[in-house]
Every structure is written in C-alpha cells, then in structure tokens.
Amino acid sequence: MVMAQALRLVFPEMRPPAPPEGFLLLSEPDRLAKEMAHAHLSAIDVEEIETVWEGPAGHAYLDELRDLHSYMGVYAQLDSDQRRRVDAAILEVIDGLASGNTVILRATAVLAVGTKR
C-alpha cells in the first residue's frame, strides 16, 4: 500500500505492476476454499482477519523496512536516484498516515487450514 502510493507519486504515468494471479485468486475466501478442496484437502476452514502493523514513522520507517523494499520488484529495479525519490515519497505517504512518531497500517488477511485426505 505505502510503496504503491509512493510509486504513483514519483511515476504517475507508470502502470502499477500486476500482482501474481494466484495472489488475487487466493485472496478471496470462497475461491481459496474451492482451490483447497480441488487440491484434495478436507476439513477446510478459511477465515478473514484484520492485521495490524505498528511501527515508527519518518526516517525510522525507512530504516526498518529498507531491506524489505529491496525484495519488491519495481523498487529493486530502480537506480539510486529513482530510489532516493521513491524513498522521499514513502516518507510523504507515511507522514500522512502517522500519528505522532507512530504509523499503524491495517489490512485484511485470509488464513486457511485443511487436512490432507
């Protein structure tokens, strides 16, 4: 979410990268349960939960997540000047989300378990 917003600020003409097809399909609880059944699992339980990430705002946010950013395909392909510009945009996005020196990000996650038949 933060990276996507920052990339749009720096490169407004860039089309957002398409998430992997499986990521989209399996993020729908009903579809995930269907695919698990198709994979011969039984006793399938799928739940959506709210996740909360809380961390530092400002430059501390970048320091904490810089290693993670290097695994993000679009960011990893940027040259050093482009990364600097995106990092500045990340700080802008985080500043808009921060409450004091803290940022709280909420998202929905899909958790699933099943038993192999």
C-alpha atoms as a printed R data frame, in Angstrom:
    type eleno elety resid chain resno       x       y       z
1   ATOM     1    CA   MET     A     1   0.000   0.000   0.000
2   ATOM     2    CA   VAL     A     2   2.655   2.541   1.018
3   ATOM     3    CA   MET     A     3   5.051   1.519  -1.757
4   ATOM     4    CA   ALA     A     4   2.295   1.625  -4.387
5   ATOM     5    CA   GLN     A     5   1.258   5.121  -3.312
6   ATOM     6    CA   ALA     A     6   4.867   6.324  -3.340
7   ATOM     7    CA   LEU     A     7   5.499   4.886  -6.798
8   ATOM     8    CA   ARG     A     8   2.380   6.648  -8.121
9   ATOM     9    CA   LEU     A     9   3.629   9.950  -6.698
10  ATOM    10    CA   VAL     A    10   7.034   9.626  -8.368
11  ATOM    11    CA   PHE     A    11   5.971   7.869 -11.580
12  ATOM    12    CA   PRO     A    12   2.330   8.873 -12.235
13  ATOM    13    CA   GLU     A    13   2.485   7.508 -15.794
14  ATOM    14    CA   MET     A    14   3.677   4.059 -14.683
15  ATOM    15    CA   ARG     A    15   1.100   1.305 -14.722
16  ATOM    16    CA   PRO     A    16   1.022  -0.474 -11.389
17  ATOM    17    CA   PRO     A    17   2.609  -3.914 -11.558
18  ATOM    18    CA   ALA     A    18   0.076  -6.700 -11.740
19  ATOM    19    CA   PRO     A    19   0.035  -8.876  -8.649
20  ATOM    20    CA   PRO     A    20   0.642 -12.567  -9.294
21  ATOM    21    CA   GLU     A    21  -2.555 -14.252 -10.497
22  ATOM    22    CA   GLY     A    22  -2.568 -16.717  -7.622
23  ATOM    23    CA   PHE     A    23  -2.301 -13.888  -5.120
24  ATOM    24    CA   LEU     A    24  -5.508 -12.341  -6.440
25  ATOM    25    CA   LEU     A    25  -7.394 -15.611  -6.774
26  ATOM    26    CA   LEU     A    26  -6.440 -16.953  -3.374
27  ATOM    27    CA   SER     A    27  -7.212 -13.693  -1.581
28  ATOM    28    CA   GLU     A    28 -10.933 -14.459  -1.992
29  ATOM    29    CA   PRO     A    29 -12.023 -16.786   0.851
30  ATOM    30    CA   ASP     A    30 -14.564 -18.749  -1.218
31  ATOM    31    CA   ARG     A    31 -12.117 -19.244  -4.068
32  ATOM    32    CA   LEU     A    32  -9.363 -20.298  -1.669
33  ATOM    33    CA   ALA     A    33 -11.643 -22.926  -0.079
34  ATOM    34    CA   LYS     A    34 -12.590 -24.217  -3.534
35  ATOM    35    CA   GLU     A    35  -8.932 -24.494  -4.587
36  ATOM    36    CA   MET     A    36  -8.051 -26.278  -1.349
37  ATOM    37    CA   ALA     A    37 -10.841 -28.805  -1.950
38  ATOM    38    CA   HIS     A    38  -9.596 -29.237  -5.517
39  ATOM    39    CA   ALA     A    39  -6.150 -29.991  -4.023
40  ATOM    40    CA   HIS     A    40  -7.777 -32.864  -2.073
41  ATOM    41    CA   LEU     A    41  -7.899 -31.191   1.336
42  ATOM    42    CA   SER     A    42 -10.804 -31.741   3.718
43  ATOM    43    CA   ALA     A    43 -11.930 -30.111   6.968
44  ATOM    44    CA   ILE     A    44 -11.202 -26.776   5.313
45  ATOM    45    CA   ASP     A    45 -11.519 -23.664   7.442
46  ATOM    46    CA   VAL     A    46 -10.969 -20.234   5.886
47  ATOM    47    CA   GLU     A    47 -11.157 -17.024   7.876
48  ATOM    48    CA   GLU     A    48 -10.507 -13.368   7.201
49  ATOM    49    CA   ILE     A    49  -8.732 -11.495   9.963
50  ATOM    50    CA   GLU     A    50  -7.683  -7.899  10.365
51  ATOM    51    CA   THR     A    51  -3.941  -7.478  10.644
52  ATOM    52    CA   VAL     A    52  -2.258  -4.508  12.248
53  ATOM    53    CA   TRP     A    53   1.323  -3.405  11.703
54  ATOM    54    CA   GLU     A    54   2.598  -0.714  14.019
55  ATOM    55    CA   GLY     A    55   5.981   0.863  13.626
56  ATOM    56    CA   PRO     A    56   7.947   4.055  13.638
57  ATOM    57    CA   ALA     A    57   7.155   6.967  11.349
58  ATOM    58    CA   GLY     A    58   9.608   9.156   9.465
59  ATOM    59    CA   HIS     A    59  13.117   8.032   8.597
60  ATOM    60    CA   ALA     A    60  12.892   5.233  11.178
61  ATOM    61    CA   TYR     A    61  10.174   3.668   8.983
62  ATOM    62    CA   LEU     A    62  12.578   3.580   6.050
63  ATOM    63    CA   ASP     A    63  15.389   2.238   8.214
64  ATOM    64    CA   GLU     A    64  13.162  -0.581   9.472
65  ATOM    65    CA   LEU     A    65  11.753  -1.578   6.070
66  ATOM    66    CA   ARG     A    66  14.616  -0.808   3.679
67  ATOM    67    CA   ASP     A    67  15.658  -4.471   3.429
68  ATOM    68    CA   LEU     A    68  12.077  -5.486   2.617
69  ATOM    69    CA   HIS     A    69  11.875  -2.874  -0.140
70  ATOM    70    CA   SER     A    70  14.822  -4.496  -1.919
71  ATOM    71    CA   TYR     A    71  12.626  -7.581  -2.492
72  ATOM    72    CA   MET     A    72   9.894  -5.535  -4.180
73  ATOM    73    CA   GLY     A    73  10.411  -5.985  -7.919
74  ATOM    74    CA   VAL     A    74   9.727  -2.453  -9.107
75  ATOM    75    CA   TYR     A    75  11.785  -0.855  -6.326
76  ATOM    76    CA   ALA     A    76  14.667  -3.283  -6.828
77  ATOM    77    CA   GLN     A    77  14.920  -2.259 -10.491
78  ATOM    78    CA   LEU     A    78  15.235   1.466  -9.759
79  ATOM    79    CA   ASP     A    79  18.558   3.259  -9.999
80  ATOM    80    CA   SER     A    80  19.899   5.078  -6.930
81  ATOM    81    CA   ASP     A    81  18.387   8.454  -7.910
82  ATOM    82    CA   GLN     A    82  14.972   6.901  -8.513
83  ATOM    83    CA   ARG     A    83  15.181   5.044  -5.182
84  ATOM    84    CA   ARG     A    84  16.027   8.304  -3.424
85  ATOM    85    CA   ARG     A    85  12.940   9.927  -4.994
86  ATOM    86    CA   VAL     A    86  10.723   6.977  -4.069
87  ATOM    87    CA   ASP     A    87  12.102   6.979  -0.506
88  ATOM    88    CA   ALA     A    88  11.163  10.677  -0.240
89  ATOM    89    CA   ALA     A    89   7.661   9.842  -1.500
90  ATOM    90    CA   ILE     A    90   7.409   6.976   1.021
91  ATOM    91    CA   LEU     A    91   8.174   9.466   3.784
92  ATOM    92    CA   GLU     A    92   5.453  11.752   2.420
93  ATOM    93    CA   VAL     A    93   2.912   8.910   2.448
94  ATOM    94    CA   ILE     A    94   3.953   7.794   5.943
95  ATOM    95    CA   ASP     A    95   3.781  11.355   7.272
96  ATOM    96    CA   GLY     A    96   0.164  11.466   6.083
97  ATOM    97    CA   LEU     A    97  -0.636   8.225   7.916
98  ATOM    98    CA   ALA     A    98   1.366   8.844  11.082
99  ATOM    99    CA   SER     A    99   0.049   9.783  14.461
100 ATOM   100    CA   GLY     A   100   2.986  11.382  16.180
101 ATOM   101    CA   ASN     A   101   6.037   9.171  15.736
102 ATOM   102    CA   THR     A   102   3.987   6.043  15.043
103 ATOM   103    CA   VAL     A   103   2.286   4.660  11.983
104 ATOM   104    CA   ILE     A   104  -0.409   1.983  12.127
105 ATOM   105    CA   LEU     A   105  -1.280   0.071   8.965
106 ATOM   106    CA   ARG     A   106  -4.326  -2.195   8.843
107 ATOM   107    CA   ALA     A   107  -5.096  -4.844   6.243
108 ATOM   108    CA   THR     A   108  -7.208  -7.948   5.855
109 ATOM   109    CA   ALA     A   109  -5.504 -11.331   5.679
110 ATOM   110    CA   VAL     A   110  -7.019 -14.643   4.668
111 ATOM   111    CA   LEU     A   111  -5.968 -17.636   6.777
112 ATOM   112    CA   ALA     A   112  -6.803 -21.180   5.800
113 ATOM   113    CA   VAL     A   113  -6.183 -24.682   7.096
114 ATOM   114    CA   GLY     A   114  -7.145 -28.061   5.768
115 ATOM   115    CA   THR     A   115  -6.438 -31.737   6.304
116 ATOM   116    CA   LYS     A   116  -4.774 -33.810   3.615
117 ATOM   117    CA   ARG     A   117  -7.117 -36.604   2.545
